């Protein structure tokens, strides 16, 4: 039988103290920040460690540091405080008459090409609903919707969406981006197989786009020569600009960057280069009135 923490034995005063001690590296400073006597603070921390069943703080003559278990506890404490702050914020919004809050996570392609006008027209129609938008990788968006962190997600097709309600939203076109002096820069179009003899600039692991081109390389029977991986399309374009490799990205995302950085965007002839974008919500969960209204607006205005 696994060890379980009894939530009734962990209170916000103790969590706030633990966070203050971890950030200051001092029990006395943490106690002062929480208006507690040092002896009371020390007792609370000892009880907290006993409740978790792990040593969370390394105590030395120079202060305290977090153990490996302490780092995990700190991450969860921060999330709990963030959740409590969000709770308070959303309740206050209802008292101010906003009357609704929708959390939308989407990939860069959707945010660049499809969502700005839809969000604008929705807010004009429903000024008392707040739409919170985050740009995230498709895999992270799926997890956020599954965990209830996001109400609605827009992700690339091919992303695992088990347990979610999925419907088509839009399509975008993938292109190869390269420096103007790259050997392929004069081509009007090309297949991805022709790119595999060259270095690639890719997104980090977890990106649906990296998964897509990795599968394409595997099907072509050639290795994907990823020279460098970055976290954003902006960083990809900067690496491509200095000829560190080719990049595959949505045309809508890279159009302005190509012009500004004097890059070349070349259409891919592969069928998979026309990528579907999917609208995802959590299955079996009744949306709030605000979320239902926003979903209807997205469906009505989406470019299929």
N, C-alpha and C positions, 0 to 999 in steps of 0.2 A: 504494500500500500504506500503511495507517494505522500510526501509531506505537503500539507496545505496550510496556507496562511489564513488565520481567522480575521476577516476585515474588521470585525468589531473591536479588535485589539490594536488597530492602527488608526490614529486620528490625524487631522490636518495640522495640529500644533506640532506633533512629532515629525511629520513629513516636512513641514516648513523648517523646523530646527535642523533636521538631517541635511536638507538642501543648503541651509545657511552655513552649517559647519563644513560641508564638503566644499563650498565655494570659497570660504575664508581660510580653510585649512587650520581652523582653531575652534575648539569647543567653547572657550570663553567668549570669543568674538561672535560665534553663532548664538550662544545664549543671550548675549547682550542685544543682538539684532532681534531676537524673539521675546525680549523682556522677561527672561527666565534667569533664576539663580543658576550658577554653574553646577552646583550639586544636583539640582532638579533636572537640568539639561543632561548631565552625565547619566543620571538614572533612566531618563527617557530613552537615551540612545542604547543603553545596555538592554532595556526591556525590548526595544525595537529589534535588536540583533537576536535576542532570544526568541521573539515571535517569528522572525524569518528563518531561524535555524542556521544562520550563516554569519561569519564575521564580516562586517561591512566596512569597518574603519581600522586602519593601521595606526595605532597610537605610538608616538615617539616623543622624545624630549623636545623636538623641533616643531611639533604640531601633529596634525592627523592627515592621512591621505586615504583615498578610497582603495579598497581591495578590488579584485575582479568582480566579486559579487556585489560590492558597493557601487561599482559603475553601472551595473544592470539595475540595481535599486534606484539609483539616481535618475536613470533614463525614464523609469516608470513613474517616479515622483514628479518629474517635469511634465510628463504627459497628463498625469492626474490634475496638476494645477492648470495646465492649458485647457483641459476639458472643463474644469470648474469655471475658469474665466469665460470660456465660450458660452457656457450655460448662463452665466450672469448677463453677458452681453446680449444674448438672444432674448432673454426675458425682458431686459430693459428696452429693447427695440419694439416689442409688442406694446409696452406702456407709452412709447413715443408715437405709436400709430403706424409703424412700418408694416406690421401685420404679415410678415412672411420673410423667409430666408431660404434661399436655394443655393446649394453648394455644387458647383460644376467643375469637374476636372476634365481636361482635354489635351490632346497633343498639339504641337506647334502648328501643324498643317491646318487643323480645324480652326484654331484661334486666329490664324493669319487670314485665311480665305473665306471661311463660312460663318463664323460666329459674330464678328463685330456688329454688322447691321442687324442681325437677329436679336442680339442682346439689347441694342439701342431701341429697336422698335418695341420690344417687350417692355422695357422700363418706361417708355412713353405711355404705354397702355396701362401698366401696373406700377405707378410710381411708389406705392407703399410696400413693394416687395424688393428686397435686396438680393442681388445675384452675386455670389462670391465665386470668382473664377481663378483657377490655378492651372498653369501649364505644367504638365507632368508626362512622363513616359507612359506608354499604353499599359505596360505590365503593372506599374505603380497605380495607375488609375483603376484598373480592374480590382486590385487589392483594396483600394480605398472604398470603392462602391460595395464590395463584399463585406467590409468591416463597418460600413455605415458612416465612414468619415466623409464620403462624398455622396450626394443624392443622385447625381447623373454623371455619366462618363461618356466621352467620345474617344474611341480607340481605333487603331488600325486593324483591318481584318487579319486573321492569322494569329491574333492574340488569344490565349486561352481564356474562355469566359464561362467556365463551369459555374453553375448556380446563379447565373445572371439572366435577365430577360434581354434579348438582343434583337435589334432591328436595324435595317440599313439607314444611313444618314446622308452620305455623300460619297463622291469619288475624287481622288486626286491623282496626279501624274508624277511618277518618279523620273528624274533625269540624272545624268552623270555631270558632275561639275569638275572642271579642271582649270589650271592656269593657262593663260593664252599661249605660252611657249611650250606646252605639253605636246608630246608626239601625237596625241589624239585630238588636239584642239581644232583641227581643220575639218573634222568629220561632221556631216550633217545629222547623222544618226548612227547608232551602233548597238550591237548586242552586248549583254553583260559578259558573255564568254570572252569577248575581245578585251575586256577590261582586266581580266584575271592575270594577264602578263605584267601588270603594273601594280605598284604599291597602292594601298587603299587607306584613306583616312576614315575611321568609323566612329560611331557612337559607342559609349560604354556598354558593358554587359547588362542585359535586362531590356535593351531597346528592341522593340518589335522590328525596326528597320534593319538592325544588325542581324537579327535572326533571319529575316527575309533574304538578305544577300548571302548569308552563310549557307542557307539551304540551296540557293541558286548555284553557288560555287560547288557545293557537294554534288548536285545533280549534273553539273558540267564535268565532274571528275577532276577538278583542279583545286588546289588549295587557295584559300583567300589570304592574300598577302597584306594583312593589316599591319601597317607600319606604326600607327599611333591611334589611340582612342581618346575621345573627348566627351564632354557632357552636354554640349549644345551645338546647334547648327552654326551659330556665330563663330564658335571656336573652330569648327570644321572648315569654314570658309577661310579663316585666317591661316590655317595650316595648308590648305590647298593653294592659297595665294603665293606661298613661298615654295611651292612645288614639292611638298612632302608626300603627295599622292593624289589620287582621284577620290571623289566622294559621291555617294548616291543620296539624294534628298528630294523632297517634294518640290516641284516647280514653284508652287505658291509661296513656299517658305524662302526659297533662295533667290527669287526674281530680283528683289531690290538689292540684295547683297552682291549678286553677280555684276550688276551695273556699277555699284559703288566701288567694288574691289577689282574691277576689270577682269572678271573670270569668264569662263565659257560654259554654258549649259547645253548639253547635248541630249536629245531625246533617246530613250532606250526603246528598242524594238520588241523586247520581251513582253509576253502577255501579262506577267505578274507586275509589270511596271505601272499598270493601271490599278491603283490600290483603293479598296473600299474603306470607308470610315463607318464605324458602327456606333449606334446609340445604345448604351447599356444602363440598366437599372437593376436593383436587387429583386430577384423573384420572390413572390409571396409576401411582399411588404407593400402595404397601402400607402401611396405617396401623400404628403400633405397637400392641402389645397393649392399652396403656392407652387410646389413642385409639379403638380398635375397641370397647372396652367402653363408653366414654362415648357413642359414636355409637349403639350398640344401646340404651342407656338413654334417649337423647334421642328416638329413633324410637318406642320403646315408650310414652313419656310425653307425646309432643307432642299438642297440641290441634289436630286437623285442621279 
